[in-house]
């Protein structure tokens, strides 16, 4: 929250700074325009007296000459020559207005085209300043947002890694403590054979749990670095799913239909790990309610469905859950076990087999994970 506030204040500061800069430049342009108009007014008076000076020297005299009054000064001049002089010497900035009377009275005025040119120049400057300010603001705001996005990713990754470390610590601690306690018990006490067999079974279960977690971590790291060597072969997918269903049926009610003799070309270890992760997640997040595992062929595709009756997954989270280390809840408050690597492996495995994964809502509650693979010809 503090990070967001900091970047928000920076963006507001940048926008305010460029806004003030644009306002200052536009105000300067307005003042420049007014100053140029004032200079034109002064030059207008100078041009009139310059014309009087030249006219008194009889430089405007011709066969068309007449007595002309300029600034209450009379002299003989040709109006056309006066206009030519005014245009040439003062670069069309002024025009000559002649009022007929006993004597033609000539008045120098600012050329309207000159004023229009100044106004157009002012509009172009204002537009240029505004566009520059907007573009620079957008560029800097984009840069700041890019930095914020990068920093957010680093913070999120750091949080996910911390959660992962907490999770792995918990996941390792529980089976290790159980194995240690059973070992100490078996050393200190002479137990009946049936009890020893029971405790050895618990040791094997916890060892398998540690092995599965280690395998998940190793596979995830190999996939992340593109070092996992997928070994595809023709396999009986129905048999793999039946084994998974049988193994999980020992600790949870497993439902669903698995069609027989469905063959697929893929990595048996990776596919088994994928189904294991999906079913294990379904059991964890559905409070040990029945989980449905289906396998069938439809429209030249092999379909695998894992349905649970749990809490469901919010649509806004459905893309994020496949990220490495991602957990929907904070590690300190969550009740479910896991390392945040299971669904990452599922996504990678499905993509390596050119498949597709779809998440949808189950009825009346829960989630459906659907895997689609191209069937063998």
C-alpha positions as CSV (number, residue, x, y, z in Angstrom):
1,X,0.0,0.0,0.0
2,X,2.8,2.4,0.9
3,X,4.5,1.6,-2.4
4,X,1.4,2.4,-4.4
5,X,0.9,5.6,-2.5
6,X,4.5,6.6,-3.2
7,X,4.3,6.0,-6.9
8,X,0.9,7.8,-7.0
9,X,2.4,10.9,-5.4
10,X,5.3,10.8,-7.8
11,X,3.0,10.7,-10.8
12,X,0.8,13.5,-9.3
13,X,4.0,15.5,-8.8
14,X,5.2,14.9,-12.3
15,X,1.8,15.8,-13.8
16,X,1.6,19.0,-11.6
17,X,5.2,19.9,-12.7
18,X,4.5,19.6,-16.4
19,X,1.2,21.3,-15.9
20,X,2.9,24.3,-14.3
21,X,5.6,24.2,-17.0
22,X,3.0,24.2,-19.8
23,X,1.0,27.0,-18.1
24,X,4.2,29.1,-17.8
25,X,5.2,28.6,-21.4
26,X,1.7,29.4,-22.7
27,X,1.6,32.5,-20.5
28,X,5.0,33.5,-21.8
29,X,3.7,33.1,-25.4
30,X,0.7,35.3,-24.6
31,X,3.0,38.0,-23.2
32,X,5.2,37.7,-26.3
33,X,2.2,38.1,-28.5
34,X,1.1,41.2,-26.7
35,X,4.6,42.6,-26.8
36,X,4.8,42.1,-30.6
37,X,1.5,43.9,-31.0
38,X,2.8,46.8,-29.0
39,X,6.0,47.0,-31.1
40,X,3.9,47.0,-34.2
41,X,1.9,49.9,-32.9
42,X,5.2,51.9,-32.3
43,X,6.6,50.8,-35.6
44,X,3.4,52.0,-37.2
45,X,4.0,55.6,-36.0
46,X,7.6,55.4,-37.1
47,X,6.6,54.2,-40.5
48,X,4.2,57.1,-40.9
49,X,6.9,59.7,-40.0
50,X,9.4,57.9,-42.3
51,X,6.9,58.3,-45.1
52,X,6.5,62.0,-44.3
53,X,10.3,62.3,-44.4
54,X,10.7,60.6,-47.7
55,X,7.7,62.5,-49.2
56,X,9.1,65.9,-48.2
57,X,12.2,65.0,-50.2
58,X,9.9,64.6,-53.2
59,X,10.7,60.9,-53.7
60,X,7.1,60.0,-54.3
61,X,6.5,62.5,-57.1
62,X,5.3,61.3,-60.5
63,X,2.8,62.2,-63.1
64,X,0.0,60.8,-60.8
65,X,1.2,62.8,-57.9
66,X,-1.3,64.8,-55.8
67,X,-1.2,66.7,-52.6
68,X,-1.4,64.2,-49.7
69,X,-1.7,64.7,-46.0
70,X,0.1,62.3,-43.6
71,X,0.2,63.2,-39.9
72,X,-1.1,66.6,-40.7
73,X,1.9,67.2,-43.1
74,X,1.2,68.1,-46.7
75,X,3.4,67.0,-49.6
76,X,3.1,66.0,-53.2
77,X,3.1,62.2,-53.7
78,X,1.8,59.3,-55.7
79,X,-0.3,57.0,-53.5
80,X,0.9,53.9,-55.4
81,X,4.5,54.8,-54.9
82,X,3.8,55.3,-51.2
83,X,2.2,51.9,-50.9
84,X,5.2,50.3,-52.7
85,X,7.6,52.1,-50.4
86,X,5.6,51.0,-47.3
87,X,5.5,47.4,-48.6
88,X,9.2,47.2,-49.5
89,X,10.7,49.0,-46.5
90,X,8.4,47.5,-43.8
91,X,7.9,44.0,-45.3
92,X,4.1,44.2,-45.7
93,X,3.6,44.7,-41.9
94,X,1.6,47.9,-42.6
95,X,-0.9,49.1,-45.1
96,X,-1.9,52.6,-46.3
97,X,-5.5,53.7,-45.7
98,X,-6.5,56.8,-47.9
99,X,-9.6,58.9,-47.1
100,X,-10.8,61.1,-49.9
101,X,-11.4,64.8,-49.3
102,X,-10.1,68.2,-50.4
103,X,-6.7,66.6,-49.9
104,X,-6.3,62.7,-49.7
105,X,-5.5,61.9,-46.1
106,X,-3.2,58.8,-45.8
107,X,-3.1,56.8,-42.5
108,X,-0.7,53.9,-41.8
109,X,-2.4,50.9,-40.2
110,X,-1.2,47.5,-39.1
111,X,-1.7,44.9,-41.9
112,X,-4.5,42.4,-40.7
113,X,-2.5,39.6,-42.3
114,X,0.4,40.4,-40.0
115,X,-2.0,40.1,-36.9
116,X,-3.4,36.9,-38.3
117,X,0.1,35.5,-38.7
118,X,1.0,36.4,-35.1
119,X,-2.2,34.8,-33.8
120,X,-1.5,31.6,-35.8
121,X,2.0,31.5,-34.5
122,X,0.6,31.9,-30.9
123,X,-1.9,29.0,-31.5
124,X,0.8,26.8,-32.9
125,X,3.1,27.5,-29.9
126,X,0.3,26.8,-27.4
127,X,-0.6,23.5,-29.2
128,X,3.1,22.5,-29.4
129,X,3.6,23.2,-25.7
130,X,0.5,21.3,-24.8
131,X,1.4,18.3,-26.9
132,X,4.9,18.2,-25.6
133,X,3.7,18.4,-22.0
134,X,1.2,15.6,-22.6
135,X,3.7,13.4,-24.4
136,X,6.4,13.9,-21.8
137,X,3.9,13.4,-19.0
138,X,2.7,10.2,-20.6
139,X,6.3,9.0,-21.2
140,X,7.4,9.7,-17.6
141,X,4.2,8.3,-16.2
142,X,4.7,5.2,-18.3
143,X,8.2,4.9,-17.1
144,X,7.2,5.3,-13.5
145,X,4.4,2.7,-13.9
146,X,6.9,0.4,-15.5
147,X,9.2,0.8,-12.6
148,X,6.3,0.3,-10.2
149,X,5.2,-2.8,-12.1
150,X,8.8,-4.2,-12.0
151,X,9.1,-3.4,-8.3
152,X,5.7,-5.0,-7.6
153,X,6.8,-8.2,-9.4
154,X,9.9,-8.3,-7.3
155,X,7.9,-7.7,-4.1
156,X,5.3,-10.4,-5.1
157,X,8.0,-12.8,-6.0
158,X,9.8,-12.2,-2.7
159,X,6.5,-12.7,-0.8
160,X,5.8,-15.9,-2.8
161,X,9.3,-17.2,-2.1
162,X,8.9,-16.4,1.6
163,X,5.6,-18.3,1.6
164,X,7.3,-21.1,-0.2
165,X,10.0,-21.3,2.4
166,X,7.5,-21.2,5.2
167,X,5.4,-23.9,3.5
168,X,8.4,-26.2,2.8
169,X,9.6,-25.8,6.3
170,X,6.2,-26.9,7.6
171,X,5.9,-29.7,5.0
172,X,9.4,-31.0,5.9
173,X,9.0,-30.6,9.7
174,X,5.8,-32.6,10.0
175,X,6.9,-35.9,8.4
176,X,10.5,-35.6,9.8
177,X,9.1,-35.1,13.3
178,X,6.7,-38.1,12.8
179,X,9.5,-40.4,11.6
180,X,11.8,-39.3,14.4
181,X,9.1,-39.9,17.1
182,X,8.3,-43.3,15.7
183,X,12.0,-44.2,15.5
184,X,12.6,-43.1,19.1
185,X,9.5,-45.1,20.3
186,X,10.6,-48.2,18.5
187,X,14.1,-47.9,20.0
188,X,12.9,-47.4,23.6
189,X,10.1,-49.9,23.7
190,X,9.6,-53.4,22.6
191,X,6.4,-53.3,20.6
192,X,4.2,-56.2,19.3
193,X,4.8,-57.1,15.7
194,X,1.5,-55.8,14.5
195,X,2.2,-52.4,16.2
196,X,5.7,-52.3,14.6
197,X,4.1,-53.0,11.2
198,X,1.6,-50.2,11.7
199,X,4.4,-47.7,12.7
200,X,6.6,-48.8,9.8
201,X,3.6,-48.1,7.5
202,X,3.4,-44.5,8.9
203,X,7.1,-44.1,8.3
204,X,6.7,-45.2,4.7
205,X,3.8,-42.9,4.2
206,X,5.8,-39.9,5.5
207,X,8.8,-40.9,3.5
208,X,6.6,-41.1,0.4
209,X,5.3,-37.6,1.2
210,X,8.8,-36.3,1.5
211,X,9.8,-38.0,-1.8
212,X,6.8,-36.5,-3.6
213,X,7.5,-33.0,-2.4
214,X,11.2,-33.3,-3.3
215,X,10.2,-34.6,-6.8
216,X,7.8,-31.7,-7.3
217,X,10.5,-29.2,-6.3
218,X,13.1,-30.8,-8.6
219,X,10.7,-31.0,-11.5
220,X,9.5,-27.4,-11.0
221,X,13.1,-26.1,-11.1
222,X,13.9,-28.1,-14.2
223,X,10.9,-26.8,-16.0
224,X,11.5,-23.3,-14.9
225,X,15.0,-23.5,-16.4
226,X,13.8,-25.5,-19.5
227,X,16.1,-28.4,-18.4
228,X,13.4,-31.0,-18.0
229,X,14.0,-33.7,-20.6
230,X,10.5,-35.0,-21.4
231,X,10.5,-38.7,-22.4
232,X,7.5,-39.5,-24.4
233,X,6.3,-43.1,-25.1
234,X,3.1,-44.8,-26.0
235,X,1.3,-45.6,-22.7
236,X,-2.0,-46.8,-21.3
237,X,-3.5,-43.6,-19.8
238,X,-6.4,-45.5,-18.4
239,X,-4.1,-47.7,-16.3
240,X,-2.2,-44.6,-15.0
241,X,-5.5,-42.9,-13.9
242,X,-6.8,-46.2,-12.3
243,X,-3.6,-46.4,-10.3
244,X,-3.9,-42.8,-9.1
245,X,-7.6,-43.3,-8.3
246,X,-6.8,-46.5,-6.3
247,X,-4.0,-44.8,-4.3
248,X,-6.1,-41.9,-3.3
249,X,-9.1,-44.1,-2.6
250,X,-7.2,-45.3,0.5
251,X,-7.6,-41.9,2.2
252,X,-10.6,-40.3,0.4
253,X,-13.8,-41.2,-1.4
254,X,-13.0,-41.3,-5.1
255,X,-15.8,-41.2,-7.8
256,X,-15.9,-41.0,-11.5
257,X,-15.6,-43.1,-14.7
258,X,-12.4,-44.1,-16.4
259,X,-12.7,-45.5,-19.9
260,X,-10.6,-48.5,-20.6
261,X,-7.8,-48.9,-23.1
262,X,-7.2,-45.2,-23.9
263,X,-3.7,-44.8,-25.2
264,X,-1.6,-41.7,-25.3
265,X,1.9,-40.7,-26.4
266,X,3.5,-38.8,-23.5
267,X,5.8,-38.8,-20.4
268,X,4.3,-41.3,-17.9
269,X,6.1,-39.8,-14.9
270,X,5.1,-36.3,-15.7
271,X,1.5,-37.3,-16.5
272,X,1.2,-39.2,-13.3
273,X,2.6,-36.3,-11.3
274,X,0.1,-34.0,-13.0
275,X,-3.0,-36.1,-12.1
276,X,-1.6,-36.7,-8.6
277,X,-1.3,-32.9,-8.0
278,X,-4.8,-32.2,-9.3
279,X,-6.4,-34.9,-7.2
280,X,-4.4,-34.0,-4.1
281,X,-5.4,-30.3,-4.5
282,X,-9.0,-31.3,-5.0
283,X,-9.0,-33.3,-1.8
284,X,-7.2,-30.6,0.2
285,X,-9.5,-27.8,-0.8
286,X,-12.7,-29.7,-0.5
287,X,-12.3,-30.8,3.1
288,X,-12.0,-34.5,2.1
289,X,-15.3,-34.5,0.3
290,X,-15.7,-37.0,-2.6
291,X,-13.5,-36.2,-5.6
292,X,-14.5,-37.2,-9.1
293,X,-11.9,-38.4,-11.6
294,X,-13.0,-39.0,-15.2
295,X,-11.3,-40.1,-18.4
296,X,-12.9,-40.4,-21.8
297,X,-12.6,-39.6,-25.5
298,X,-14.7,-37.0,-27.3
299,X,-14.3,-35.3,-30.7
300,X,-10.8,-36.7,-31.3
301,X,-9.6,-35.5,-27.9
302,X,-8.7,-37.2,-24.7
303,X,-10.5,-35.6,-21.8
304,X,-9.4,-35.8,-18.1
305,X,-11.6,-34.2,-15.5
306,X,-10.9,-33.7,-11.8
307,X,-14.0,-32.4,-10.0
308,X,-14.2,-31.4,-6.4
309,X,-16.9,-30.1,-4.1
310,X,-14.8,-27.5,-2.3
311,X,-14.7,-23.8,-1.9
312,X,-14.1,-23.0,-5.6
313,X,-11.7,-20.7,-7.3
314,X,-12.5,-17.0,-7.9
315,X,-12.3,-16.2,-11.7
316,X,-9.8,-13.4,-11.0
317,X,-7.4,-16.0,-9.5
318,X,-7.7,-18.7,-12.2
319,X,-4.7,-17.5,-14.2
320,X,-2.6,-16.7,-11.2
321,X,-2.8,-20.1,-9.6
322,X,-0.5,-21.6,-12.2
323,X,2.3,-19.3,-11.2
324,X,5.3,-20.7,-9.3
325,X,4.9,-20.4,-5.5
326,X,1.5,-18.8,-5.8
327,X,-1.0,-19.4,-3.0
328,X,-4.4,-17.8,-2.7
329,X,-4.1,-17.3,1.0
330,X,-1.2,-16.0,3.1
331,X,1.0,-18.8,4.4
332,X,0.5,-17.6,8.0
333,X,-3.3,-18.0,7.9
334,X,-3.8,-20.8,5.4
335,X,-5.1,-24.1,6.6
336,X,-4.2,-26.3,3.6
337,X,-0.8,-27.8,3.1
338,X,1.3,-27.4,-0.1
339,X,4.3,-25.6,-1.6
340,X,2.6,-23.7,-4.4
341,X,4.4,-25.8,-7.1
342,X,1.7,-28.4,-7.9
343,X,-0.4,-26.4,-10.3
344,X,2.7,-24.8,-11.9
345,X,3.9,-28.3,-12.8
346,X,0.4,-29.2,-14.1
347,X,0.4,-26.2,-16.4
348,X,3.9,-26.9,-17.7
349,X,3.2,-30.6,-18.2
350,X,0.0,-29.9,-20.1
351,X,1.8,-27.4,-22.4
352,X,4.7,-29.8,-23.0
353,X,2.1,-32.4,-24.2
354,X,0.4,-29.8,-26.5
355,X,-2.7,-29.9,-24.4
356,X,-5.1,-27.4,-22.9
357,X,-6.3,-26.9,-19.3
358,X,-9.7,-25.4,-18.5
359,X,-11.0,-24.3,-15.1
360,X,-14.8,-24.1,-14.5
361,X,-17.2,-24.1,-11.6
362,X,-18.7,-27.4,-10.4
363,X,-22.3,-27.8,-9.4
364,X,-23.5,-27.1,-6.7
365,X,-20.0,-26.0,-5.5
366,X,-16.4,-26.6,-6.2
367,X,-14.1,-26.6,-9.2
368,X,-13.6,-28.7,-12.3
369,X,-10.1,-29.0,-13.9
370,X,-10.4,-30.3,-17.5
371,X,-7.4,-31.4,-19.4
372,X,-7.7,-31.8,-23.2
373,X,-5.1,-33.7,-25.3
374,X,-5.2,-34.7,-29.0
375,X,-6.1,-38.3,-29.3
376,X,-3.8,-40.8,-31.1
377,X,-4.8,-41.5,-34.7
